[in-house]
């Protein structure tokens, strides 16, 4: 069990650092091109892994409708908004906003999947939302800018994708759902990027391309597979508690690599957010810890 916990901590550390590395990449590439390039390498990895370890299975018409919706919302828009937001939103604030995903997922599940909301869930939601206002508040003046809005879109689309994955889980395996939805998102993004002409910011630095490829395959490929394998051993509820550490990882890595200072207000806000999410997560069912393309 200790090995499983250590592997989960490794996953959370990698995902938490993605906010910092994503911030670095967003300064080297245009957001839409960056999202497309990462999806290309993720798709290649998933195709290779599925070819070796799994079988490609036929998909019915109803499943394709959900997969296309998942690819458009949970992959295309989600990835684009994430890197668009990181151009102006700092990694710490981005991680804290995305920490609201479990709560948002539960609210959407209550609306569309008719799942019950509990008093604990509502209380945790209020605590977490209070934390967000503390984080985006700058010296007593609300400092909510376009970068925060893009990250909120990322958070909402991620929550929607989890609900769609739960619907598809009744019919398809997670790896097939992830592969096909990623291919849909990538296929949709290519013509949009090409339509933008040659005005994209594309880095000529070797380190930037290396970081892009490594983070794409590691964070959205290998680590996701490790996470899903450990869910079966420790249970989704316990694993979800580890994911709440991502904002703290983003703070630490941001301070070490970018020299970004962490204010006392951010610390207090993060405690509210993580505490609220943890309180709300106590009532979450197992299916809500599954990831498609984690940030």
C-alpha positions in Angstrom: 0.0 0.0 0.0 2.9 2.4 0.7 4.1 1.9 -2.8 0.7 2.9 -4.1 0.6 6.0 -2.0 4.1 7.0 -3.2 3.0 6.5 -6.8 0.0 8.7 -6.2 2.1 11.4 -4.7 4.4 11.2 -7.7 1.4 11.6 -10.0 0.1 14.6 -8.1 3.6 16.2 -8.1 3.9 15.8 -11.9 0.4 17.2 -12.5 1.0 20.1 -10.1 4.2 21.0 -11.8 2.3 21.1 -15.2 1.0 24.5 -14.2 4.5 25.9 -14.1 5.8 24.1 -17.2 2.6 25.1 -19.0 3.2 28.7 -18.1 6.7 28.5 -19.5 5.5 26.9 -22.7 2.7 29.4 -23.1 5.4 32.1 -23.5 7.1 30.1 -26.3 4.1 29.0 -28.3 0.7 30.4 -29.3 -1.9 28.7 -27.1 -3.9 27.0 -29.9 -0.7 25.7 -31.6 0.7 24.5 -28.3 -2.5 22.7 -27.5 -2.5 21.0 -31.0 1.1 20.0 -30.7 0.7 18.4 -27.3 -2.4 16.6 -28.5 -0.4 15.2 -31.5 2.2 13.6 -29.2 -0.5 12.4 -26.7 -2.4 10.8 -29.6 0.7 9.1 -30.9 1.5 7.7 -27.4 -2.0 6.5 -26.8 -2.2 4.9 -30.3 1.0 3.0 -29.6 0.0 2.0 -26.1 -3.4 0.8 -27.3 -1.9 -1.1 -30.2 0.5 -3.0 -27.9 -1.6 -3.5 -24.7 -5.3 -3.3 -25.8 -7.5 -4.0 -28.8 -9.2 -1.4 -30.9 -12.9 -2.0 -30.5 -15.9 -0.9 -32.7 -17.9 2.0 -31.3 -21.7 2.4 -31.8 -23.5 5.5 -33.0 -24.6 6.6 -29.5 -21.1 6.2 -28.1 -19.7 8.3 -31.0 -22.1 11.1 -30.2 -20.7 11.2 -26.6 -17.1 10.8 -27.8 -17.4 13.7 -30.3 -18.9 15.9 -27.5 -16.1 14.8 -25.2 -13.5 15.5 -27.8 -14.8 19.0 -28.5 -15.4 20.1 -24.9 -13.1 18.0 -22.8 -10.1 18.0 -25.1 -10.3 20.8 -27.7 -11.7 23.6 -25.6 -10.2 22.3 -22.4 -6.6 22.3 -23.7 -6.9 25.5 -25.6 -8.4 27.5 -22.7 -5.7 26.1 -20.3 -2.8 27.5 -22.3 -4.7 30.6 -23.2 -5.2 31.3 -19.5 -1.6 30.6 -18.5 -0.5 33.5 -20.7 -1.7 35.9 -18.1 -2.8 33.8 -15.0 -0.1 32.7 -12.7 0.4 29.0 -12.1 -0.6 29.1 -8.4 -3.9 30.9 -9.0 -4.6 28.6 -12.0 -4.1 25.5 -9.9 -6.3 26.8 -7.1 -9.2 27.6 -9.5 -8.9 24.1 -11.1 -9.1 22.6 -7.6 -12.8 23.4 -7.8 -13.2 20.7 -10.4 -14.6 17.9 -8.0 -17.2 20.3 -6.7 -18.2 21.5 -10.1 -18.4 17.9 -11.3 -20.7 17.0 -8.4 -23.0 19.9 -9.2 -23.2 18.9 -12.9 -23.8 15.3 -11.9 -26.7 16.4 -9.8 -28.2 18.3 -12.7 -27.6 15.8 -15.5 -27.2 12.4 -13.7 -29.7 13.1 -11.0 -27.2 12.4 -8.2 -28.1 13.7 -4.8 -26.3 16.7 -3.2 -25.6 16.6 0.5 -25.2 19.3 3.1 -21.5 18.4 3.4 -21.1 19.0 -0.4 -22.9 22.4 -0.3 -20.9 23.5 2.8 -17.6 22.4 1.1 -18.6 24.3 -2.0 -19.2 27.5 -0.1 -15.8 27.2 1.7 -14.0 26.5 -1.6 -15.6 29.4 -3.4 -14.7 31.7 -0.6 -11.1 30.6 -1.0 -11.2 31.5 -4.8 -12.3 35.0 -4.0 -9.4 35.4 -1.5 -7.0 34.2 -4.2 -8.1 36.5 -6.9 -8.5 39.4 -4.5 -5.4 41.7 -4.7 -4.9 43.8 -1.6 -8.6 44.3 -0.9 -9.4 45.0 -4.6 -10.9 42.2 -6.8 -8.3 41.5 -9.5 -10.2 39.2 -11.8 -8.8 39.3 -15.3 -9.2 37.4 -18.6 -6.6 34.8 -17.7 -8.7 33.8 -14.7 -11.8 33.5 -17.0 -9.9 31.2 -19.4 -8.9 29.0 -16.4 -12.5 28.9 -15.2 -13.5 27.7 -18.6 -10.8 25.0 -18.4 -12.2 23.9 -15.0 -15.8 23.8 -16.2 -14.9 21.9 -19.4 -12.9 19.4 -17.4 -15.8 18.8 -15.0 -18.1 18.3 -18.0 -15.6 15.8 -19.5 -15.7 13.8 -16.3 -19.5 13.5 -16.5 -19.2 12.4 -20.1 -16.6 9.9 -19.2 -18.8 8.4 -16.6 -21.6 8.0 -19.1 -19.2 6.3 -21.6 -17.7 4.1 -18.8 -20.8 2.0 -19.0 -20.0 1.0 -22.5 -16.3 1.6 -23.2 -13.0 1.0 -21.4 -11.2 4.2 -20.1 -8.2 3.8 -22.5 -10.5 3.5 -25.6 -12.6 6.5 -24.4 -9.4 8.5 -23.8 -7.9 7.6 -27.2 -10.9 8.2 -29.3 -11.9 11.5 -27.6 -8.3 12.7 -27.9 -8.2 11.9 -31.6 -11.5 13.8 -32.1 -10.1 16.8 -30.2 -6.9 16.7 -32.2 -8.7 16.3 -35.5 -11.0 19.2 -34.7 -8.1 21.4 -33.6 -5.9 20.9 -36.7 -8.1 22.8 -39.2 -8.7 25.6 -36.7 -4.9 26.0 -36.3 -4.3 25.9 -40.0 -7.0 28.5 -40.6 -4.9 30.8 -38.4 -2.3 31.1 -41.2 1.4 31.7 -40.3 0.8 34.2 -37.6 1.4 31.7 -34.8 4.2 32.1 -32.2 6.3 29.0 -32.6 9.5 28.6 -30.5 12.8 27.8 -32.2 14.3 26.8 -28.9 15.2 23.1 -28.6 14.5 23.1 -24.9 11.0 24.3 -25.5 10.2 21.5 -27.9 11.7 19.0 -25.6 9.7 20.2 -22.7 6.5 20.2 -24.8 7.0 16.6 -25.9 8.2 15.2 -22.5 5.4 16.9 -20.6 2.7 15.8 -23.1 3.8 12.1 -23.0 4.6 12.0 -19.3 1.8 14.1 -17.8 -1.1 13.1 -20.1 0.1 9.6 -21.0 2.3 7.7 -18.6 1.2 9.4 -15.3 -2.5 9.0 -16.2 -1.9 5.3 -16.7 -0.1 5.0 -13.3 -2.9 7.0 -11.6 -5.7 4.8 -13.0 -3.8 1.6 -12.1 -3.4 2.7 -8.5 -7.1 3.7 -8.2 -7.9 0.0 -8.3 -5.6 -0.7 -5.3 -6.3 2.2 -2.9 -9.8 3.2 -4.1 -11.0 6.4 -5.8 -12.0 8.2 -2.6 -8.5 8.0 -1.1 -6.9 8.9 -4.4 -9.1 12.0 -4.7 -7.6 13.3 -1.4 -4.1 13.2 -3.0 -5.3 15.2 -6.0 -6.1 18.1 -3.6 -2.4 18.6 -3.1 -1.9 19.9 -6.6 -2.3 23.6 -5.7 0.5 23.3 -3.1 2.8 21.6 -5.6 2.1 24.4 -8.1 3.0 26.9 -5.4 6.3 25.2 -4.5 7.4 24.5 -8.1 6.4 28.0 -9.1 8.5 29.4 -6.3 11.5 27.2 -7.1 11.6 27.5 -10.9 9.9 30.9 -11.6 10.8 32.6 -8.3 7.1 33.4 -7.9 6.4 34.7 -4.4 3.5 33.2 -2.5 1.5 35.7 -0.5 -0.2 35.1 2.8 -3.5 35.8 1.2 -2.9 33.0 -1.4 -1.9 30.6 1.4 -5.1 31.4 3.3 -7.2 31.1 0.1 -5.6 27.8 -0.8 -6.4 26.4 2.6 -10.0 27.4 2.1 -10.1 25.8 -1.4 -8.3 22.6 -0.5 -10.3 22.3 2.8 -13.6 22.9 1.0 -12.8 20.5 -1.8 -11.7 17.9 0.8 -14.9 18.3 2.8 -17.0 18.0 -0.4 -15.0 15.1 -1.7 -15.9 13.0 1.3 -19.2 12.5 -0.4 -18.0 11.9 -3.9 -18.5 8.5 -5.5 -15.8 6.4 -7.0 -16.4 7.4 -10.6 -15.4 11.1 -10.0 -11.7 10.5 -9.7 -11.2 9.2 -13.2 -9.3 11.5 -15.5 -9.2 11.9 -19.2 -6.6 14.6 -19.9 -5.5 15.9 -16.5 -4.0 19.3 -16.1 
